[in-house]
Structure formats: structure tokens, C-alpha cells
Amino acid sequence: MNLLGATGRAAVVPGPPAEIRDYEPADEPSWLRCRVLGFLATNYYDDVWQAKRRTDLELVALDDDVVGVLDVSVTGAEATIDTVVVHPGHQGRGIATALLEEALRRLDRCGVTTLGAWAREDKAALEWYARNGFEEVSRYLHVHASPDEADTAIIAKHGLVAAGAFLHARIEREAEMRQRFERVYVCRRMVRSL
């Protein structure tokens, strides 16, 4: 997730962060647009959804339309950010941080003690997590195999032919995976205590 754009910080847009409120079903079309456009310049560019997936805490930032999204799943005292993204035209205004601050207030009231997130190699996203009190606690690899690469990694049965694959690998095999596959990302578990 790259919260600020592929090349680092976006230009700061004057004005306060957008209004923050709970997601409503009528927000779905602009929620989906915000998520797709926000992820487009990141290495999550192909994580496209046709419908919103429900989570326990769903916040949106509004400026006429949805310009920021923060979804969190809660399991007891632990919570995980499922989606945090800001529309490219509204990045640099503090919207992601405002969404996070509202989520932290609500999670604290619910007895959540730890908030986690997964992030790939997007420098701006990792810097945002660090500025907001998250620390990396573990990592592994996301490997995206093209059809040609998948043939070297997967044995298909029952007449199936691999047309590509998404795989996980241990971080200790990073050099080998980067040599064998074009798209390899370090996936980091970021955690913040509340």
C-alpha cells in the first residue's frame, strides 16, 4: 500500500483533512474507485475488487466522494488493517492519519491492545507506518509467477495448466526467488501497541 503515491510524497493540497465517518453501503462505488486509484501506482496495483468486503471497523474520508478508506478486522484484543488508502488527488493532506486516529480511538474503547498491518515494499507506506508508531515484527515473500514462471514452480494435475500463480516464500530464500521470478515483494507485518 502506498499511501502517498509511487514517487514519494504527493504535493500538499491546502485545507483540512476530509470529513471522517462510518462507511455506508451507498459509499461502495466511490469506495471501490478510491481503492483502485489509490493502489494503482503501488505494487498492490492488481489487488482489484469488484465489491467491498465487510470488516469490523469501516471508516471513510469524504470530500464530495470517498477520498480515503480505512478498514479494520478485529479478533479479540488484536486488530488488523485490511485496507488503508487515499485517492491520488487527495494525498498529502493527512487523510490516512486522520482515519487512523479515529480508528485508534474506537479500537481503544473496544479493548483492542494491538493493531497490525501488512505492507509490501512501498517506501512511502512504510514511512507512514513508522511515523504512526508501527514497528516491523516479521516478514516473508510474495511471489507472483507469470505463466512461464509458474510452469517451473507448480506441478498441475487433472489436466490443469498453470496460467500464473501467487505464492508465499520464506524470507531466507529472497535472493533465490528474485533470481527465478520477476515479481517478488517483501511483505512486512507492521504492529503498533495501543
Salt bridges, closest charged atoms under 4 A:
ASP22 OD1 - ARG106 NH1 2.36
GLU24 OE2 - ARG21 NH1 3.80
ASP27 OD2 - ARG21 NH1 2.73
ASP46 OD2 - ARG183 NH1 2.92
ASP47 OD2 - ARG35 NH2 2.98
GLU58 OE2 - LYS52 NZ 2.62
GLU58 OE1 - ARG54 NH2 2.44
ASP63 OD2 - HIS90 ND1 3.77
ASP63 OD2 - ARG93 NH1 3.14
ASP65 OD2 - ARG33 NH2 3.82
ASP71 OD2 - LYS52 NZ 2.79
GLU102 OE1 - ARG105 NH2 2.83
GLU102 OE2 - ARG106 NE 2.73
GLU121 OE2 - ARG178 NH2 2.51
GLU127 OE2 - LYS123 NZ 3.82
GLU136 OE2 - ARG139 NE 2.57
GLU136 OE1 - ARG188 NE 3.02
GLU172 OE1 - ARG170 NE 3.65
GLU174 OE2 - ARG178 NE 2.85
GLU176 OE2 - ARG173 NH2 2.65
